[in-house]
Amino acid sequence: MAAIDLAQLPRAPRPEADAVFEGGGVLGIAFVGALEVAESLGYTAWQHVAGTSAGAIVAACLAAGYHAAELKDILYNQVKFTAFMDERRVAGIPIFGAINVLWNMGLYRGDYAYHLFQDILGRKNMHTFGDLIYDASEPPSHPRRYKLNVVASDVSCGRMLVLPGAVAGYGMNPDYLEVARAIRMSMSIPFFFEPVRVDHLDKKETSIVVDGGLLSNYPVDLFDVPPGQVPRWPTFGFRLITGTTTVTTDPWHQICDAPIRGDIDLARALIHTMLVAHDQQYLTDHQFVRSITIPTGAIDAHNFALSKDDQDLLYHNGQIAAEVFFKTWNFQTYVQTFRTQLPVEKTLADLAGAARHARLMKQ
């Protein structure tokens, strides 16, 4: 693989930025390669970070203070990906997959993942969202109150959860929500991992919470200021594109190369479409132009038996995608093009006022 010539890329005019990471299972390794390039260019002061599923894992590690080199070491040398497939056992015998799905609503418990995140984040003394308060003047429901936000889906109530703020609706204090538990909620791929049950403390109800990608796999606009206001720093989105190994500037570029030969292939394709297609449909110009889009080829997002070569490919593709992105990125141009227009409501009000003035002048 060709080396990245970082000397040819523009340095960051200032280090502050927000970051939002898409969900994508084991493909999230590619984000670490992209982060390495971003950090080398000066983007080291991540103010707010957010993510869904695998993206939530990377975002949480950034919020805890990890850098790309540390994350690479964790992913390559410390995480046992096959251990994510922790099937339930009875007397040492694995429960048959279909029975486990019917009884527990998922093939795997997700306990290994939960304890892994507890350990990794605990090394940086990050345990609850109370450790991550960024602006205490903001209410708990506001995304910018916390340095980290995690997206999950409450299928019992039919709504997207932006954690920790959303747990206030369950009668909980968001500051006390454990970060590892929020990540575990966000990564609960339907039928793959068992969902997380969340009790409503103010009433006798329990919600079933699953992967945030069910409702928003790529919430890149989470930290945006209202229309007409100018952001103090950029928000970079880190997203994945399957079916191709080529970095592209086309937001709709996707290769349909997933053959469906039976029930298992169909189920896998349905889950992938459910988790990914929603946000792709609504990816607008101002969202795409700030997105580092990383090709992942034909690597399966749920292949926890990932080979070293596939890991290297994902990491390298993340580097290449970030290199291509930062060659043309200019925050001032972005602001002038997409963030200096008046809000639609104000524009309509001004037009209505002008029409009233014209009518009065004719009288």
C-alpha positions in Angstrom: 0.0 0.0 0.0 1.3 3.4 -1.0 2.4 5.8 1.9 0.4 8.9 2.6 2.3 12.2 1.9 0.9 14.4 4.7 3.3 17.2 3.8 1.2 18.0 0.7 -2.0 18.6 2.7 -3.2 21.9 4.2 -2.7 22.3 8.0 -5.8 23.1 10.1 -6.2 26.8 10.6 -7.4 26.0 14.2 -7.5 22.6 15.9 -11.2 22.7 17.2 -13.7 20.6 15.4 -16.7 18.4 16.1 -16.9 14.8 14.7 -19.8 12.5 13.9 -19.2 8.8 13.1 -21.5 6.5 11.1 -22.3 3.0 12.3 -20.7 0.1 10.5 -19.7 -2.8 12.7 -16.1 -4.0 12.2 -15.7 -1.5 9.3 -15.2 1.2 12.0 -11.5 0.4 11.8 -11.4 2.6 8.8 -12.3 5.6 11.0 -9.0 5.2 12.9 -7.0 5.6 9.7 -8.9 8.7 8.8 -8.4 10.1 12.3 -4.7 9.6 12.0 -4.6 11.9 8.9 -6.9 14.5 10.6 -4.7 14.5 13.7 -1.5 14.9 11.7 -3.0 18.0 10.1 -3.7 19.6 13.4 -7.3 18.5 14.2 -6.7 17.2 17.7 -9.1 19.3 19.8 -12.4 17.4 19.3 -15.0 19.5 21.0 -18.1 17.4 20.6 -18.3 13.9 19.2 -21.2 11.6 18.4 -21.8 8.3 16.7 -24.0 5.3 16.1 -23.0 1.7 16.9 -19.3 1.3 15.8 -19.2 5.0 15.3 -20.3 5.5 19.0 -17.3 3.3 20.1 -14.8 5.5 18.2 -16.5 8.7 19.4 -16.5 7.6 23.0 -12.8 6.8 22.8 -12.0 10.2 21.4 -14.1 11.8 24.1 -12.1 9.8 26.7 -8.9 11.3 25.3 -7.6 8.5 23.1 -5.7 9.3 19.9 -5.5 7.5 16.6 -2.3 5.6 17.4 -3.7 4.3 20.7 -7.0 3.3 19.0 -5.0 1.4 16.4 -3.1 -0.5 19.1 -6.3 -1.4 20.9 -8.1 -2.6 17.7 -5.1 -4.5 16.4 -3.6 -6.0 19.5 -6.2 -5.9 22.4 -9.7 -6.5 21.0 -10.6 -10.1 20.2 -13.3 -9.6 17.6 -14.5 -13.2 17.6 -15.4 -12.8 21.3 -18.2 -10.4 20.3 -20.1 -13.5 19.2 -20.8 -14.6 22.8 -23.7 -16.9 22.4 -25.7 -18.0 25.4 -25.0 -21.5 26.8 -26.9 -23.9 28.9 -24.7 -26.3 30.9 -21.9 -25.5 28.5 -23.9 -26.2 25.4 -24.6 -23.3 23.0 -28.2 -22.5 22.5 -29.4 -23.1 19.0 -29.3 -19.8 17.1 -33.0 -19.7 16.1 -34.1 -20.5 19.6 -31.9 -17.8 21.1 -33.3 -15.2 18.6 -36.9 -16.2 19.5 -36.3 -16.3 23.3 -33.8 -13.4 23.8 -34.3 -11.4 20.5 -30.7 -11.8 19.5 -28.0 -14.3 18.6 -25.3 -12.9 21.0 -25.4 -11.5 24.5 -23.1 -8.5 23.9 -21.6 -9.0 27.4 -18.0 -9.1 26.0 -18.5 -5.8 24.2 -20.0 -4.1 27.3 -17.2 -5.1 29.6 -14.6 -4.3 27.0 -15.9 -0.7 26.7 -16.0 -0.4 30.5 -12.3 -1.4 30.6 -11.1 0.8 27.7 -12.9 3.9 28.9 -12.1 3.2 32.5 -8.4 3.5 31.7 -9.0 7.2 31.0 -11.3 7.6 34.1 -14.4 7.9 32.0 -17.4 6.1 33.4 -20.6 8.1 33.2 -21.7 11.0 31.1 -21.2 13.2 34.2 -17.5 12.8 33.4 -18.1 14.4 30.0 -20.0 17.6 30.7 -18.8 20.2 28.2 -21.2 23.1 28.9 -23.1 22.9 32.2 -25.3 25.9 31.3 -27.0 23.8 28.6 -30.0 21.6 29.7 -29.5 17.8 29.9 -31.5 17.4 26.7 -29.2 19.5 24.6 -26.5 17.6 22.6 -23.9 20.3 23.3 -24.1 19.9 27.0 -22.0 16.8 26.7 -18.7 16.1 24.9 -20.2 12.8 23.7 -23.6 11.8 22.3 -24.6 8.3 21.3 -27.5 7.4 19.1 -29.8 4.4 19.8 -33.4 3.4 18.9 -36.3 2.8 21.3 -38.5 0.4 19.3 -41.1 0.2 22.1 -41.8 3.9 21.9 -40.8 4.2 18.2 -38.3 7.0 18.7 -34.6 7.9 18.2 -32.6 8.3 21.4 -29.8 10.8 21.6 -28.0 9.7 24.7 -27.5 10.6 27.4 -30.1 13.4 27.2 -32.9 11.1 26.1 -32.9 9.1 29.4 -34.5 12.0 31.2 -37.7 10.8 29.5 -37.3 7.6 31.5 -37.1 9.4 34.8 -33.3 9.1 34.9 -30.5 11.7 35.5 -28.5 11.7 32.2 -25.3 12.5 34.1 -25.5 9.1 35.8 -25.9 7.1 32.6 -22.9 4.8 32.1 -21.1 5.4 28.8 -20.5 1.7 28.2 -24.2 1.0 28.6 -25.1 3.7 26.1 -22.6 2.2 23.6 -24.1 -1.3 24.2 -27.5 0.1 23.4 -26.3 1.7 20.2 -24.6 -1.4 18.9 -27.6 -3.7 19.4 -28.0 -4.8 15.8 -31.5 -6.3 15.5 -31.5 -10.1 15.8 -27.7 -10.1 16.0 -27.1 -8.8 19.5 -29.7 -9.0 22.2 -31.4 -5.6 22.7 -31.0 -3.6 25.9 -34.0 -3.3 28.2 -34.5 0.1 29.8 -36.9 0.6 32.7 -39.0 3.8 32.9 -38.4 4.8 36.5 -41.4 7.1 36.6 -43.9 4.4 35.4 -44.1 0.6 35.2 -42.9 0.2 31.6 -39.8 -1.2 30.0 -38.4 -0.2 26.6 -36.5 -2.3 24.1 -33.5 -0.4 22.8 -31.6 -1.4 19.7 -29.0 -0.1 17.2 -29.2 3.6 16.6 -28.8 3.0 12.8 -32.4 1.8 12.7 -33.5 5.5 12.8 -30.3 7.5 12.2 -27.0 5.8 11.2 -25.3 9.1 10.3 -26.6 12.1 12.4 -24.0 14.5 11.0 -26.2 17.6 11.7 -26.5 16.8 15.4 -24.3 19.7 16.6 -25.3 22.3 13.9 -26.1 25.8 14.9 -29.5 27.2 13.7 -29.8 28.4 10.1 -28.3 31.8 9.6 -25.8 31.4 12.4 -22.1 30.8 11.7 -20.5 27.8 13.4 -17.3 28.5 15.4 -15.6 25.4 14.0 -16.4 22.7 11.5 -18.2 19.4 12.0 -16.6 16.5 10.1 -18.6 13.5 9.3 -16.9 10.1 9.0 -19.0 7.7 6.9 -18.6 4.4 5.1 -19.5 3.3 1.6 -19.8 -0.4 0.9 -19.3 -2.3 -2.4 -16.4 -0.2 -3.7 -12.7 0.2 -3.0 -12.5 3.6 -4.7 -12.7 7.0 -2.9 -15.6 8.9 -4.5 -17.0 12.4 -4.5 -20.4 11.1 -5.5 -22.8 10.8 -2.4 -24.9 8.3 -4.2 -22.1 6.0 -5.3 -22.9 2.5 -4.1 -22.3 -0.8 -5.8 -25.0 -3.4 -5.5 -22.9 -6.5 -5.1 -24.5 -8.4 -2.3 -25.9 -11.6 -3.8 -29.0 -13.0 -2.1 -29.0 -16.8 -2.3 -31.2 -17.7 0.6 -32.9 -16.8 3.9 -29.6 -15.9 5.6 -28.4 -13.6 2.8 -31.9 -12.0 2.7 -31.9 -11.3 6.5 -28.4 -9.9 6.3 -29.4 -7.6 3.3 -32.6 -6.5 5.1 -30.7 -5.5 8.2 -28.0 -3.7 6.2 -30.6 -1.7 4.2 -32.6 -0.9 7.4 -29.5 0.5 9.1 -27.8 2.3 6.2 -30.3 3.4 3.5 -32.3 5.9 5.6 -29.6 8.5 6.0 -28.2 8.0 2.5 -31.6 9.0 1.1 -31.5 12.4 3.0 -27.8 13.2 2.6 -27.8 16.8 1.4 -25.1 18.8 -0.3 -24.0 20.6 2.9 -23.9 17.3 4.8 -21.9 15.5 2.1 -19.4 18.3 1.5 -18.1 17.9 5.1 -18.1 14.1 5.1 -15.0 11.9 4.8 -16.4 9.1 2.8 -14.5 5.8 3.2 -14.8 2.9 0.8 -14.9 -0.5 2.4 -15.1 -2.9 -0.5 -16.9 -6.2 -0.1 -15.9 -6.6 3.6 -18.9 -7.6 5.7 -19.7 -5.2 8.6 -20.6 -8.1 10.8 -17.6 -10.3 10.0 -16.0 -10.5 13.4 -13.5 -13.0 12.1 -11.8 -10.2 10.2 -8.4 -11.0 8.7 -5.3 -8.9 9.3 -5.3 -8.0 5.6 -8.8 -6.8 5.8 -8.0 -4.7 8.8 -5.0 -3.2 7.0 -7.2 -2.4 3.9 -9.9 -0.6 6.0 -7.3 1.4 7.9 -5.5 2.4 4.7 -8.7 3.3 2.9 -9.5 5.6 5.9 -6.2 7.3 5.4 -6.7 7.7 1.6 -10.2 9.1 2.1 -9.1 11.6 4.6 -6.2 12.7 2.4 -8.5 13.3 -0.5 -11.0 15.2 1.7 -8.6 17.5 3.3 -6.9 18.4 0.0 -10.0 20.4 -0.9 -11.6 21.2 2.4 -11.9 24.9 3.3 -14.0 25.9 6.3 -14.5 29.5 5.1 -15.8 28.3 1.7 -18.2 26.0 3.5 -19.5 28.7 5.7 -20.0 31.2 2.8 -21.7 28.5 0.7 -23.9 26.8 3.2 -24.1 28.7 6.5 -24.6 32.4 5.7 -28.0 32.2 4.1 -31.0 33.5 6.1 -33.3 31.1 7.7 -36.2 30.1 5.5 -38.7 31.5 8.0 -37.1 34.9 8.1 -36.8 35.0 4.3 -40.5 34.2 3.9 -41.4 36.8 6.6 -39.3 39.5 4.8 -41.0 38.6 1.5 -44.4 38.8 3.1 -43.5 42.2 4.6 -42.3 43.5 1.3 -45.6 42.4 -0.3 -47.6 44.2 2.4 -45.5 47.3 1.9 -46.1 47.2 -1.9 -49.9 46.9 -1.4 -49.8 49.9 1.0 -47.9 52.0 -1.5 -50.5 51.3 -4.1 -53.4 52.6 -1.9 
